[in-house]
């Protein structure tokens, strides 16, 4: 069974994207093993502390390396991805070994799916910028992306209610990602 590592771009406990990830987790039951990446303790990228890597960085890199694919669920902040997502990807882009002429990283050739829930533009700018960054980092980004607008009530009660159309989009993306991992 393939292992997929979920990365939630929002640190909020009741974030819309965490709720969407919970829905996908249910869709993937008995189809893939899902793990959730805890990365809120990562220090800011700093080459002065890169080797040996801080414990949090080593732990995150190990989880990413073991996973067959990453699934990023992220909001859009100011037309881009959140700072904690950028910091995570910066650490994953750094060489695993000092003085490695090939600069092997834990994210190169890693399959990545991107889903985002937000406002009316459905995290479009965030997903575009994130795709460009992942391409630069030599990850393999699933072409099927899903951008969702939160239901109006979610902005006040923090409860995401997915429409049937949104559920179908997410099911399609999950099916595509499972094939992409093979």
C-alpha positions in Angstrom: 0.0 0.0 0.0 1.4 3.4 -1.0 2.2 5.9 1.8 1.0 9.5 1.4 2.2 12.3 3.7 -0.4 15.0 4.3 1.0 18.6 4.7 -1.5 21.1 6.0 -0.5 24.7 5.1 -2.5 26.3 7.9 -1.5 26.0 11.6 -5.1 26.6 12.7 -6.6 23.5 14.4 -10.0 24.0 12.6 -8.5 25.2 9.3 -10.6 24.7 6.2 -7.8 22.8 4.6 -7.4 20.4 7.5 -11.1 19.6 7.2 -10.7 19.0 3.4 -7.7 16.7 4.3 -9.9 14.8 6.7 -12.3 14.2 3.9 -9.6 13.0 1.6 -8.2 10.8 4.3 -11.6 9.0 4.5 -11.6 8.6 0.7 -8.2 7.0 0.8 -9.0 4.4 3.5 -8.0 1.0 2.4 -6.3 2.5 -0.7 -3.3 4.2 0.8 -1.6 4.7 4.1 -2.0 8.3 5.2 0.4 10.0 7.6 0.2 13.7 8.7 3.3 15.8 8.8 3.8 17.9 12.0 6.2 20.6 11.1 5.3 23.6 13.3 8.5 23.2 15.2 10.8 23.7 12.2 13.3 26.5 12.7 13.7 29.1 10.0 16.1 28.0 7.3 19.6 28.9 8.3 22.7 27.5 6.6 24.7 28.0 9.8 22.7 25.2 11.5 22.3 23.0 8.4 24.9 20.3 9.3 24.1 18.5 11.4 20.5 19.1 10.7 18.4 20.2 13.7 16.3 17.3 15.1 13.0 18.7 13.7 14.5 19.0 10.2 15.9 15.5 10.3 12.5 14.1 11.4 10.6 15.9 8.7 13.1 14.9 6.0 12.9 11.3 7.1 9.1 11.3 6.9 9.2 12.9 3.4 11.8 10.5 2.2 9.7 7.5 3.4 6.5 8.7 1.7 5.6 7.7 -1.8 3.9 11.0 -2.2 3.1 14.3 -0.5 -0.3 15.9 -0.5 -0.3 19.6 0.3 -3.5 21.2 1.5 -3.0 24.9 1.7 -4.8 28.2 2.1 -3.8 31.3 0.1 -2.2 34.2 2.0 -1.8 37.4 0.1 -1.8 35.7 -3.3 0.7 33.1 -2.3 1.4 30.2 0.0 1.8 30.5 3.8 5.3 31.3 5.2 5.4 27.9 7.1 4.9 26.1 3.8 7.8 28.0 2.2 10.0 27.4 5.2 9.2 23.6 5.0 10.0 23.5 1.3 13.2 25.5 1.8 14.4 22.9 4.2 13.4 20.0 1.9 15.3 21.7 -0.9 18.6 21.8 0.9 21.2 19.0 0.3 20.9 16.0 2.6 24.7 15.8 2.9 27.3 18.4 3.3 29.4 19.0 0.2 27.3 16.7 -2.0 28.1 17.7 -5.6 24.8 16.2 -6.8 22.9 18.2 -4.1 20.4 15.3 -3.4 17.3 16.5 -1.5 14.4 14.8 0.1 11.9 16.4 -2.3 13.4 15.7 -5.7 11.4 13.3 -7.8 8.7 13.2 -5.0 5.1 13.0 -6.3 3.1 15.9 -4.9 -0.6 16.7 -5.1 -2.0 20.2 -4.3 -5.4 21.1 -3.0 -6.5 24.4 -1.6 -9.6 25.9 0.0 -10.1 29.6 0.4 -12.2 32.3 -1.0 -13.7 33.1 -4.4 -10.4 32.6 -6.3 -10.1 29.1 -4.9 -6.4 29.5 -4.0 -5.5 29.9 -7.7 -2.5 32.2 -7.2 -1.2 30.1 -4.3 -1.5 26.9 -6.3 0.2 28.4 -9.4 3.2 29.7 -7.3 3.4 26.5 -5.3 3.5 24.5 -8.6 6.3 26.7 -10.0 8.3 26.3 -6.8 7.8 22.5 -6.7 8.9 22.3 -10.4 12.0 24.3 -9.6 12.7 21.9 -6.7 12.4 18.9 -9.2 9.3 17.4 -7.5 6.7 15.7 -9.7 3.5 17.7 -9.4 0.2 16.0 -10.2 -1.4 18.0 -13.0 -4.9 17.5 -11.4 -5.2 20.2 -8.8 -8.3 21.2 -6.9 -9.1 24.7 -5.8 -12.2 25.1 -3.6 -14.2 28.0 -2.3 -15.4 27.6 1.2 -19.1 27.6 1.9 -20.2 31.0 3.1 -21.1 29.8 6.6 -17.6 28.4 7.2 -16.2 31.9 7.5 -18.2 32.3 10.7 -18.7 28.8 12.1 -15.5 27.1 10.9 -17.4 24.2 9.5 -16.6 23.2 5.9 -19.5 21.7 4.0 -18.4 20.3 0.7 -20.9 20.4 -2.3 -21.5 17.3 -4.3 -19.5 18.8 -7.1 -16.5 19.5 -4.8 -16.7 16.0 -3.5 -16.5 14.7 -7.1 -13.5 16.9 -7.9 -11.7 15.6 -4.8 -12.5 12.0 -5.6 -11.2 12.5 -9.1 -8.0 14.1 -7.7 -7.5 11.2 -5.2 -8.0 8.6 -8.0 -5.5 10.5 -10.2 -2.9 10.8 -7.4 -3.1 7.1 -6.6 -2.3 6.3 -10.3 0.4 9.0 -10.3 2.2 7.3 -7.5 2.6 4.0 -9.4 
